[in-house]
Each structure stands twice: as structure tokens, then as C-alpha cells.
Amino acid sequence: MGTTFKHRWQEKLVIGITSSALFDLREADNVYNKQGLPRYREYMWANESVILKQGSGFPLVKALLAINKRGRRLVEIALISRNDADSGFRIFRSIEAYKLDIACAAFRNGRSTYEYLDSFSCDVFLSANRRDVVEAVKRNRPAGLVYSPPARPNLDTNEVRIAFDGDAVLFSGEADNIYRTKGLKAFNKYEEKREHVPLDPGPFKPFLDAISRIQKRFPEKKCPIRTSLVTARSFAACKRPIRTLRHWGVRLDESFFMSGVEKWHVLRHLKPHIFFDDQRQNLEHIYGGFEVAGEV
């Protein structure tokens, strides 16, 4: 049964997400941290009928699940929670209240959430727990650490907007390491010599591949997922990333080469449901910020 299940989900886009990334559980977590597990359970039982507020990952999940309404079920959400199923009953009720078509869930009763990512064939793992994100990356799973947004704008579900940084995210940290250790002049010289050599894949290449599979099922003008590259590279250093994406057979809808301009100036207009970056400062002014594991 397990083999059939995994084979069936491998053709879909599968998002593994924790309950604290999907919903705002900060108040409940505060009870746990200050008063312990028994009081936490009592708190969750006493508030079973109180619907949880949306968390950072909620708009992304809602928008992705809307793709399934276009005919074929192409997206699955695997909820993986540190709660036990009993104290997590409030999470069930919140999922029902928001009408989220989440098919499966795992409740770990305090244990780590990353261990079952392979079981659900997850293409990416989103969590508010730094340790679980780090452990997921050690197992070569794309993972992002959730940040609480400074504001919660209404993001529509007609188009899922997913944005990525380039080096150390979609691409390896090879060129970025040259810049950090030897400076801009050495970086430009390094890239000029290798402009025809594709960059090695970064941690989120498998996730991009999974998105690409979904995109190819739709005509370009009617595709429900729009992808963007938002990189600190300058226009002069854009050749190698472009040739790398071509080599991979992957299309990005939009590309922004910022050359030192702060990324949030673009992101506030782009309004991605999610943006992956390896630098925390690029995530603090936007909605849907997820720090990739390279810096966690």
C-alpha cells in the first residue's frame, strides 16, 4: 500500500507544512513554553471551537489547493504537526472552517516533523521550527523556515506567485562564495570565465522541477502558477543563470536582477505568496517570507 501511495503522489506537487506554519499558533505556543504540556492540552481543548487565525503559509496553501478545482488534482498538502491528534482537534476544526481540502495529516505528539517527508513524497517542507528545517536539509529535502509577516494583505487564489533568490537557493552557493570571500571584482571575473558553464543545482532545484511539471500541464497564458527570480546579481551577471535555467529545461516567468537594490522594493509589487531567500534581512518587510536552510 505504501509503495502505491508514494508512486501516486510523485506526479503531484506536494507541500509538507507544519500546523504552526499554516496557522497562527503563537498564543498556544506561549502557553506551552510557560506552563508546560498539560496546561497546553487543556488550553487547546478549552478553545476547540475557536478557529485559528491564518499563519504565514496559509495563503500559499489556499492558492495551491485552488488549482485542483480546475479539473485534475495536481496538488497535495501534507500537514505534519508536533501536536497529538487529540489536542490537535482544534487544527482539524480550523481546516474544516476554512474549507481547506487537505487529504492527509501526521500528528507526532511532540516529536520532530521532518522524518516523514519521504513518506508523503514532499517536494518542499515549510516549518516555524528551525531545528526541524535544519534536519530536513541534512536529509537533502528543500525546506524553508517561516517568518511571521509584518502585514497580512489579501492574496488572491487565481494565481500562485512563487519567488526565489538565485545563488544558494535555486543555484548552488559556488559563485556566491566567491563574492563573499573575494569581493565583487573577483565574482564578476569568475562569472565571465564561466558564463557558458551551467551552475550546479541549489537546494530548491527539485521544488522548481515539481512546479515546472504542473506549469507544463497548462497553456502559458492560463497557467495558475507564476514563478519569479529575484536575485542580487546585476544585469551584467545574468547570463549564467539564464543559460542554467535553459539547460535545466525550466522556465521562469519573471526575473529581476537587483544589483544592490533592496529586494523588497520589487517584492512589495510582486506580492508573492512565498519568497525563498538565504538572507533574513530580505524577508523582514514582505508577506510570505521563508528563509532557506542554507543560513539557518
C-alpha positions, 0 to 999 in steps of 0.5 A, a space after each residue: 500500500 505504501 509503495 502505491 501511495 508514494 508512486 501516486 503522489 510523485 506526479 503531484 506537487 506536494 507541500 509538507 507544512 507544519 500546523 504552526 506554519 499554516 496557522 497562527 499558533 503563537 498564543 498556544 505556543 506561549 502557553 506551552 513554553 510557560 506552563 508546560 504540556 498539560 496546561 497546553 492540552 487543556 488550553 487547546 481543548 478549552 478553545 476547540 471551537 475557536 478557529 485559528 487565525 491564518 499563519 504565514 503559509 496559509 495563503 500559499 496553501 489556499 492558492 495551491 489547493 485552488 488549482 485542483 478545482 480546475 479539473 485534475 488534482 495536481 496538488 497535495 498538502 501534507 500537514 505534519 504537526 508536533 501536536 497529538 491528534 487529540 489536542 490537535 482537534 482544534 487544527 482539524 476544526 480550523 481546516 474544516 472552517 476554512 474549507 481547506 481540502 487537505 487529504 492527509 495529516 501526521 500528528 507526532 505528539 511532540 516529536 520532530 516533523 521532518 522524518 516523514 517527508 519521504 513518506 508523503 513524497 514532499 517536494 518542499 517542507 515549510 516549518 516555524 521550527 528551525 531545528 526541524 528545517 535544519 534536519 530536513 536539509 541534512 536529509 537533502 529535502 528543500 525546506 524553508 523556515 517561516 517568518 511571521 509577516 509584518 502585514 497580512 494583505 489579501 492574496 488572491 487564489 487565481 494565481 500562485 506567485 512563487 519567488 526565489 533568490 538565485 545563488 544558494 537557493 535555486 543555484 548552488 552557493 559556488 559563485 556566491 562564495 566567491 563574492 563573499 570571500 573575494 569581493 565583487 571584482 573577483 565574482 564578476 571575473 569568475 562569472 565571465 570565465 564561466 558564463 557558458 558553464 551551467 551552475 550546479 543545482 541549489 537546494 530548491 532545484 527539485 521544488 522548481 522541477 515539481 512546479 515546472 511539471 504542473 506549469 507544463 500541464 497548462 497553456 502559458 497564458 492560463 497557467 495558475 502558477 507564476 514563478 519569479 527570480 529575484 536575485 542580487 546579481 546585476 544585469 551584467 551577471 545574468 547570463 549564467 543563470 539564464 543559460 542554467 535555467 535553459 539547460 535545466 529545461 525550466 522556465 521562469 516567468 519573471 526575473 529581476 536582477 537587483 544589483 544592490 537594490 533592496 529586494 523588497 522594493 520589487 517584492 512589495 509589487 510582486 506580492 508573492 505568496 512565498 519568497 525563498 531567500 538565504 538572507 533574513 534581512 530580505 524577508 523582514 518587510 514582505 508577506 510570505 517570507 521563508 528563509 532557506 536552510 542554507 543560513 539557518 
